[in-house]
Amino acid sequence: MTVMYALLALALGVGAGLTVIVIEEVRWEARRRLPRCPTCGEHHHRHAAHR
């Protein structure tokens, strides 16, 4: 039974680690993406001049 608990703990640890990696990857992608402008609706850098 101890081996079963050890394997369960290992699986939970690996699952938590993979979850953290996926969340960080999604956050990094969101930071890299150009935001949609609330004024014109186009994708460009924040503080871009509207001409």
mmCIF file of the N, C-alpha and C atoms, coordinates in Angstrom:
data_MODEL
# 
_entry.id   MODEL 
# 
loop_
_atom_site.group_PDB 
_atom_site.id 
_atom_site.type_symbol 
_atom_site.label_atom_id 
_atom_site.label_alt_id 
_atom_site.label_comp_id 
_atom_site.label_asym_id 
_atom_site.label_entity_id 
_atom_site.label_seq_id 
_atom_site.pdbx_PDB_ins_code 
_atom_site.Cartn_x 
_atom_site.Cartn_y 
_atom_site.Cartn_z 
_atom_site.occupancy 
_atom_site.B_iso_or_equiv 
_atom_site.pdbx_formal_charge 
_atom_site.auth_seq_id 
_atom_site.auth_comp_id 
_atom_site.auth_asym_id 
_atom_site.auth_atom_id 
_atom_site.pdbx_PDB_model_num 
ATOM 1   N N  . MET A 1 1  ? 0.819   -1.194 0.000   1.00 0.00 ? 1  MET A N  1 
ATOM 2   C CA . MET A 1 1  ? 0.000   0.000  0.000   1.00 0.00 ? 1  MET A CA 1 
ATOM 3   C C  . MET A 1 1  ? 0.863   1.259  0.000   1.00 0.00 ? 1  MET A C  1 
ATOM 4   N N  . THR A 1 2  ? 2.030   1.193  0.631   1.00 0.00 ? 2  THR A N  1 
ATOM 5   C CA . THR A 1 2  ? 2.925   2.348  0.673   1.00 0.00 ? 2  THR A CA 1 
ATOM 6   C C  . THR A 1 2  ? 3.420   2.711  -0.722  1.00 0.00 ? 2  THR A C  1 
ATOM 7   N N  . VAL A 1 3  ? 3.693   1.691  -1.534  1.00 0.00 ? 3  VAL A N  1 
ATOM 8   C CA . VAL A 1 3  ? 4.137   1.933  -2.902  1.00 0.00 ? 3  VAL A CA 1 
ATOM 9   C C  . VAL A 1 3  ? 3.040   2.645  -3.685  1.00 0.00 ? 3  VAL A C  1 
ATOM 10  N N  . MET A 1 4  ? 1.806   2.259  -3.461  1.00 0.00 ? 4  MET A N  1 
ATOM 11  C CA . MET A 1 4  ? 0.680   2.886  -4.147  1.00 0.00 ? 4  MET A CA 1 
ATOM 12  C C  . MET A 1 4  ? 0.569   4.363  -3.764  1.00 0.00 ? 4  MET A C  1 
ATOM 13  N N  . TYR A 1 5  ? 0.741   4.686  -2.491  1.00 0.00 ? 5  TYR A N  1 
ATOM 14  C CA . TYR A 1 5  ? 0.702   6.080  -2.041  1.00 0.00 ? 5  TYR A CA 1 
ATOM 15  C C  . TYR A 1 5  ? 1.868   6.870  -2.625  1.00 0.00 ? 5  TYR A C  1 
ATOM 16  N N  . ALA A 1 6  ? 3.040   6.249  -2.721  1.00 0.00 ? 6  ALA A N  1 
ATOM 17  C CA . ALA A 1 6  ? 4.201   6.919  -3.298  1.00 0.00 ? 6  ALA A CA 1 
ATOM 18  C C  . ALA A 1 6  ? 3.959   7.230  -4.780  1.00 0.00 ? 6  ALA A C  1 
ATOM 19  N N  . LEU A 1 7  ? 3.397   6.281  -5.505  1.00 0.00 ? 7  LEU A N  1 
ATOM 20  C CA . LEU A 1 7  ? 3.094   6.509  -6.917  1.00 0.00 ? 7  LEU A CA 1 
ATOM 21  C C  . LEU A 1 7  ? 2.016   7.581  -7.092  1.00 0.00 ? 7  LEU A C  1 
ATOM 22  N N  . LEU A 1 8  ? 1.036   7.581  -6.214  1.00 0.00 ? 8  LEU A N  1 
ATOM 23  C CA . LEU A 1 8  ? -0.001  8.608  -6.263  1.00 0.00 ? 8  LEU A CA 1 
ATOM 24  C C  . LEU A 1 8  ? 0.591   9.984  -6.000  1.00 0.00 ? 8  LEU A C  1 
ATOM 25  N N  . ALA A 1 9  ? 1.451   10.088 -5.009  1.00 0.00 ? 9  ALA A N  1 
ATOM 26  C CA . ALA A 1 9  ? 2.099   11.369 -4.698  1.00 0.00 ? 9  ALA A CA 1 
ATOM 27  C C  . ALA A 1 9  ? 2.973   11.823 -5.863  1.00 0.00 ? 9  ALA A C  1 
ATOM 28  N N  . LEU A 1 10 ? 3.679   10.908 -6.482  1.00 0.00 ? 10 LEU A N  1 
ATOM 29  C CA . LEU A 1 10 ? 4.516   11.246 -7.632  1.00 0.00 ? 10 LEU A CA 1 
ATOM 30  C C  . LEU A 1 10 ? 3.655   11.739 -8.790  1.00 0.00 ? 10 LEU A C  1 
ATOM 31  N N  . ALA A 1 11 ? 2.560   11.058 -9.049  1.00 0.00 ? 11 ALA A N  1 
ATOM 32  C CA . ALA A 1 11 ? 1.668   11.463 -10.138 1.00 0.00 ? 11 ALA A CA 1 
ATOM 33  C C  . ALA A 1 11 ? 1.068   12.844 -9.872  1.00 0.00 ? 11 ALA A C  1 
ATOM 34  N N  . LEU A 1 12 ? 0.690   13.103 -8.633  1.00 0.00 ? 12 LEU A N  1 
ATOM 35  C CA . LEU A 1 12 ? 0.145   14.423 -8.301  1.00 0.00 ? 12 LEU A CA 1 
ATOM 36  C C  . LEU A 1 12 ? 1.207   15.513 -8.456  1.00 0.00 ? 12 LEU A C  1 
ATOM 37  N N  . GLY A 1 13 ? 2.433   15.210 -8.068  1.00 0.00 ? 13 GLY A N  1 
ATOM 38  C CA . GLY A 1 13 ? 3.522   16.173 -8.220  1.00 0.00 ? 13 GLY A CA 1 
ATOM 39  C C  . GLY A 1 13 ? 3.813   16.480 -9.676  1.00 0.00 ? 13 GLY A C  1 
ATOM 40  N N  . VAL A 1 14 ? 3.845   15.450 -10.499 1.00 0.00 ? 14 VAL A N  1 
ATOM 41  C CA . VAL A 1 14 ? 4.079   15.645 -11.934 1.00 0.00 ? 14 VAL A CA 1 
ATOM 42  C C  . VAL A 1 14 ? 2.928   16.426 -12.556 1.00 0.00 ? 14 VAL A C  1 
ATOM 43  N N  . GLY A 1 15 ? 1.708   16.108 -12.184 1.00 0.00 ? 15 GLY A N  1 
ATOM 44  C CA . GLY A 1 15 ? 0.544   16.829 -12.704 1.00 0.00 ? 15 GLY A CA 1 
ATOM 45  C C  . GLY A 1 15 ? 0.568   18.300 -12.319 1.00 0.00 ? 15 GLY A C  1 
ATOM 46  N N  . ALA A 1 16 ? 0.939   18.583 -11.078 1.00 0.00 ? 16 ALA A N  1 
ATOM 47  C CA . ALA A 1 16 ? 1.022   19.982 -10.633 1.00 0.00 ? 16 ALA A CA 1 
ATOM 48  C C  . ALA A 1 16 ? 2.130   20.717 -11.381 1.00 0.00 ? 16 ALA A C  1 
ATOM 49  N N  . GLY A 1 17 ? 3.254   20.055 -11.587 1.00 0.00 ? 17 GLY A N  1 
ATOM 50  C CA . GLY A 1 17 ? 4.350   20.679 -12.329 1.00 0.00 ? 17 GLY A CA 1 
ATOM 51  C C  . GLY A 1 17 ? 3.969   20.984 -13.762 1.00 0.00 ? 17 GLY A C  1 
ATOM 52  N N  . LEU A 1 18 ? 3.311   20.055 -14.426 1.00 0.00 ? 18 LEU A N  1 
ATOM 53  C CA . LEU A 1 18 ? 2.872   20.293 -15.799 1.00 0.00 ? 18 LEU A CA 1 
ATOM 54  C C  . LEU A 1 18 ? 1.831   21.409 -15.873 1.00 0.00 ? 18 LEU A C  1 
ATOM 55  N N  . THR A 1 19 ? 0.969   21.483 -14.874 1.00 0.00 ? 19 THR A N  1 
ATOM 56  C CA . THR A 1 19 ? -0.028  22.556 -14.839 1.00 0.00 ? 19 THR A CA 1 
ATOM 57  C C  . THR A 1 19 ? 0.646   23.917 -14.744 1.00 0.00 ? 19 THR A C  1 
ATOM 58  N N  . VAL A 1 20 ? 1.657   24.020 -13.900 1.00 0.00 ? 20 VAL A N  1 
ATOM 59  C CA . VAL A 1 20 ? 2.389   25.288 -13.760 1.00 0.00 ? 20 VAL A CA 1 
ATOM 60  C C  . VAL A 1 20 ? 3.067   25.656 -15.069 1.00 0.00 ? 20 VAL A C  1 
ATOM 61  N N  . ILE A 1 21 ? 3.668   24.681 -15.743 1.00 0.00 ? 21 ILE A N  1 
ATOM 62  C CA . ILE A 1 21 ? 4.344   24.958 -17.012 1.00 0.00 ? 21 ILE A CA 1 
ATOM 63  C C  . ILE A 1 21 ? 3.347   25.446 -18.060 1.00 0.00 ? 21 ILE A C  1 
ATOM 64  N N  . VAL A 1 22 ? 2.195   24.815 -18.138 1.00 0.00 ? 22 VAL A N  1 
ATOM 65  C CA . VAL A 1 22 ? 1.184   25.215 -19.127 1.00 0.00 ? 22 VAL A CA 1 
ATOM 66  C C  . VAL A 1 22 ? 0.655   26.613 -18.829 1.00 0.00 ? 22 VAL A C  1 
ATOM 67  N N  . ILE A 1 23 ? 0.401   26.909 -17.571 1.00 0.00 ? 23 ILE A N  1 
ATOM 68  C CA . ILE A 1 23 ? -0.104  28.240 -17.201 1.00 0.00 ? 23 ILE A CA 1 
ATOM 69  C C  . ILE A 1 23 ? 0.922   29.313 -17.540 1.00 0.00 ? 23 ILE A C  1 
ATOM 70  N N  . GLU A 1 24 ? 2.193   29.074 -17.255 1.00 0.00 ? 24 GLU A N  1 
ATOM 71  C CA . GLU A 1 24 ? 3.234   30.048 -17.585 1.00 0.00 ? 24 GLU A CA 1 
ATOM 72  C C  . GLU A 1 24 ? 3.343   30.243 -19.094 1.00 0.00 ? 24 GLU A C  1 
ATOM 73  N N  . GLU A 1 25 ? 3.201   29.184 -19.862 1.00 0.00 ? 25 GLU A N  1 
ATOM 74  C CA . GLU A 1 25 ? 3.266   29.293 -21.321 1.00 0.00 ? 25 GLU A CA 1 
ATOM 75  C C  . GLU A 1 25 ? 2.104   30.135 -21.852 1.00 0.00 ? 25 GLU A C  1 
ATOM 76  N N  . VAL A 1 26 ? 0.918   29.924 -21.319 1.00 0.00 ? 26 VAL A N  1 
ATOM 77  C CA . VAL A 1 26 ? -0.252  30.699 -21.753 1.00 0.00 ? 26 VAL A CA 1 
ATOM 78  C C  . VAL A 1 26 ? -0.081  32.172 -21.376 1.00 0.00 ? 26 VAL A C  1 
ATOM 79  N N  . ARG A 1 27 ? 0.419   32.435 -20.179 1.00 0.00 ? 27 ARG A N  1 
ATOM 80  C CA . ARG A 1 27 ? 0.639   33.823 -19.767 1.00 0.00 ? 27 ARG A CA 1 
ATOM 81  C C  . ARG A 1 27 ? 1.682   34.500 -20.645 1.00 0.00 ? 27 ARG A C  1 
ATOM 82  N N  . TRP A 1 28 ? 2.752   33.768 -21.009 1.00 0.00 ? 28 TRP A N  1 
ATOM 83  C CA . TRP A 1 28 ? 3.803   34.331 -21.850 1.00 0.00 ? 28 TRP A CA 1 
ATOM 84  C C  . TRP A 1 28 ? 3.259   34.667 -23.234 1.00 0.00 ? 28 TRP A C  1 
ATOM 85  N N  . GLU A 1 29 ? 2.449   33.769 -23.792 1.00 0.00 ? 29 GLU A N  1 
ATOM 86  C CA . GLU A 1 29 ? 1.840   34.026 -25.101 1.00 0.00 ? 29 GLU A CA 1 
ATOM 87  C C  . GLU A 1 29 ? 0.925   35.245 -25.050 1.00 0.00 ? 29 GLU A C  1 
ATOM 88  N N  . ALA A 1 30 ? 0.180   35.400 -23.974 1.00 0.00 ? 30 ALA A N  1 
ATOM 89  C CA . ALA A 1 30 ? -0.729  36.543 -23.848 1.00 0.00 ? 30 ALA A CA 1 
ATOM 90  C C  . ALA A 1 30 ? 0.049   37.850 -23.759 1.00 0.00 ? 30 ALA A C  1 
ATOM 91  N N  . ARG A 1 31 ? 1.205   37.831 -23.113 1.00 0.00 ? 31 ARG A N  1 
ATOM 92  C CA . ARG A 1 31 ? 2.014   39.050 -23.018 1.00 0.00 ? 31 ARG A CA 1 
ATOM 93  C C  . ARG A 1 31 ? 2.628   39.414 -24.360 1.00 0.00 ? 31 ARG A C  1 
ATOM 94  N N  . ARG A 1 32 ? 2.979   38.417 -25.174 1.00 0.00 ? 32 ARG A N  1 
ATOM 95  C CA . ARG A 1 32 ? 3.604   38.675 -26.463 1.00 0.00 ? 32 ARG A CA 1 
ATOM 96  C C  . ARG A 1 32 ? 2.609   39.180 -27.500 1.00 0.00 ? 32 ARG A C  1 
ATOM 97  N N  . ARG A 1 33 ? 1.358   38.795 -27.374 1.00 0.00 ? 33 ARG A N  1 
ATOM 98  C CA . ARG A 1 33 ? 0.346   39.137 -28.372 1.00 0.00 ? 33 ARG A CA 1 
ATOM 99  C C  . ARG A 1 33 ? 0.080   40.645 -28.351 1.00 0.00 ? 33 ARG A C  1 
ATOM 100 N N  . LEU A 1 34 ? -0.100  41.224 -29.524 1.00 0.00 ? 34 LEU A N  1 
ATOM 101 C CA . LEU A 1 34 ? -0.447  42.638 -29.592 1.00 0.00 ? 34 LEU A CA 1 
ATOM 102 C C  . LEU A 1 34 ? -1.891  42.823 -29.127 1.00 0.00 ? 34 LEU A C  1 
ATOM 103 N N  . PRO A 1 35 ? -2.129  43.814 -28.295 1.00 0.00 ? 35 PRO A N  1 
ATOM 104 C CA . PRO A 1 35 ? -3.488  44.030 -27.799 1.00 0.00 ? 35 PRO A CA 1 
ATOM 105 C C  . PRO A 1 35 ? -4.397  44.661 -28.857 1.00 0.00 ? 35 PRO A C  1 
ATOM 106 N N  . ARG A 1 36 ? -5.685  44.414 -28.719 1.00 0.00 ? 36 ARG A N  1 
ATOM 107 C CA . ARG A 1 36 ? -6.670  45.026 -29.623 1.00 0.00 ? 36 ARG A CA 1 
ATOM 108 C C  . ARG A 1 36 ? -6.974  46.421 -29.082 1.00 0.00 ? 36 ARG A C  1 
ATOM 109 N N  . CYS A 1 37 ? -6.918  47.383 -29.961 1.00 0.00 ? 37 CYS A N  1 
ATOM 110 C CA . CYS A 1 37 ? -7.136  48.784 -29.584 1.00 0.00 ? 37 CYS A CA 1 
ATOM 111 C C  . CYS A 1 37 ? -8.616  49.025 -29.298 1.00 0.00 ? 37 CYS A C  1 
ATOM 112 N N  . PRO A 1 38 ? -8.957  49.653 -28.160 1.00 0.00 ? 38 PRO A N  1 
ATOM 113 C CA . PRO A 1 38 ? -10.360 49.949 -27.875 1.00 0.00 ? 38 PRO A CA 1 
ATOM 114 C C  . PRO A 1 38 ? -10.912 51.072 -28.749 1.00 0.00 ? 38 PRO A C  1 
ATOM 115 N N  . THR A 1 39 ? -10.029 51.873 -29.359 1.00 0.00 ? 39 THR A N  1 
ATOM 116 C CA . THR A 1 39 ? -10.474 52.997 -30.179 1.00 0.00 ? 39 THR A CA 1 
ATOM 117 C C  . THR A 1 39 ? -10.841 52.566 -31.597 1.00 0.00 ? 39 THR A C  1 
ATOM 118 N N  . CYS A 1 40 ? -9.914  51.849 -32.245 1.00 0.00 ? 40 CYS A N  1 
ATOM 119 C CA . CYS A 1 40 ? -10.144 51.501 -33.648 1.00 0.00 ? 40 CYS A CA 1 
ATOM 120 C C  . CYS A 1 40 ? -10.384 50.010 -33.869 1.00 0.00 ? 40 CYS A C  1 
ATOM 121 N N  . GLY A 1 41 ? -10.084 49.172 -32.897 1.00 0.00 ? 41 GLY A N  1 
ATOM 122 C CA . GLY A 1 41 ? -10.320 47.747 -33.027 1.00 0.00 ? 41 GLY A CA 1 
ATOM 123 C C  . GLY A 1 41 ? -9.207  46.976 -33.712 1.00 0.00 ? 41 GLY A C  1 
ATOM 124 N N  . GLU A 1 42 ? -8.154  47.653 -34.139 1.00 0.00 ? 42 GLU A N  1 
ATOM 125 C CA . GLU A 1 42 ? -7.031  46.993 -34.796 1.00 0.00 ? 42 GLU A CA 1 
ATOM 126 C C  . GLU A 1 42 ? -6.038  46.483 -33.751 1.00 0.00 ? 42 GLU A C  1 
ATOM 127 N N  . HIS A 1 43 ? -5.147  45.607 -34.185 1.00 0.00 ? 43 HIS A N  1 
ATOM 128 C CA . HIS A 1 43 ? -4.092  45.103 -33.303 1.00 0.00 ? 43 HIS A CA 1 
ATOM 129 C C  . HIS A 1 43 ? -2.838  45.942 -33.530 1.00 0.00 ? 43 HIS A C  1 
ATOM 130 N N  . HIS A 1 44 ? -2.424  46.696 -32.531 1.00 0.00 ? 44 HIS A N  1 
ATOM 131 C CA . HIS A 1 44 ? -1.167  47.426 -32.607 1.00 0.00 ? 44 HIS A CA 1 
ATOM 132 C C  . HIS A 1 44 ? -0.669  47.699 -31.196 1.00 0.00 ? 44 HIS A C  1 
ATOM 133 N N  . HIS A 1 45 ? 0.537   48.217 -31.104 1.00 0.00 ? 45 HIS A N  1 
ATOM 134 C CA . HIS A 1 45 ? 1.141   48.454 -29.792 1.00 0.00 ? 45 HIS A CA 1 
ATOM 135 C C  . HIS A 1 45 ? 0.330   49.459 -28.992 1.00 0.00 ? 45 HIS A C  1 
ATOM 136 N N  . ARG A 1 46 ? 0.475   49.387 -27.674 1.00 0.00 ? 46 ARG A N  1 
ATOM 137 C CA . ARG A 1 46 ? -0.290  50.237 -26.759 1.00 0.00 ? 46 ARG A CA 1 
ATOM 138 C C  . ARG A 1 46 ? -0.017  51.693 -27.062 1.00 0.00 ? 46 ARG A C  1 
ATOM 139 N N  . HIS A 1 47 ? -0.146  52.685 -26.901 1.00 0.00 ? 47 HIS A N  1 
ATOM 140 C CA . HIS A 1 47 ? 0.252   54.059 -27.136 1.00 0.00 ? 47 HIS A CA 1 
ATOM 141 C C  . HIS A 1 47 ? 0.583   54.356 -28.590 1.00 0.00 ? 47 HIS A C  1 
ATOM 142 N N  . ALA A 1 48 ? 0.042   53.642 -29.540 1.00 0.00 ? 48 ALA A N  1 
ATOM 143 C CA . ALA A 1 48 ? 0.285   53.948 -30.951 1.00 0.00 ? 48 ALA A CA 1 
ATOM 144 C C  . ALA A 1 48 ? -0.538  55.174 -31.336 1.00 0.00 ? 48 ALA A C  1 
ATOM 145 N N  . ALA A 1 49 ? 0.043   55.995 -32.208 1.00 0.00 ? 49 ALA A N  1 
ATOM 146 C CA . ALA A 1 49 ? -0.655  57.210 -32.637 1.00 0.00 ? 49 ALA A CA 1 
ATOM 147 C C  . ALA A 1 49 ? -1.760  56.836 -33.623 1.00 0.00 ? 49 ALA A C  1 
ATOM 148 N N  . HIS A 1 50 ? -2.930  57.403 -33.441 1.00 0.00 ? 50 HIS A N  1 
ATOM 149 C CA . HIS A 1 50 ? -4.049  57.180 -34.378 1.00 0.00 ? 50 HIS A CA 1 
ATOM 150 C C  . HIS A 1 50 ? -4.088  58.337 -35.326 1.00 0.00 ? 50 HIS A C  1 
ATOM 151 N N  . ARG A 1 51 ? -3.819  58.042 -36.602 1.00 0.00 ? 51 ARG A N  1 
ATOM 152 C CA . ARG A 1 51 ? -3.802  59.128 -37.591 1.00 0.00 ? 51 ARG A CA 1 
ATOM 153 C C  . ARG A 1 51 ? -4.827  58.879 -38.648 1.00 0.00 ? 51 ARG A C  1 
# 
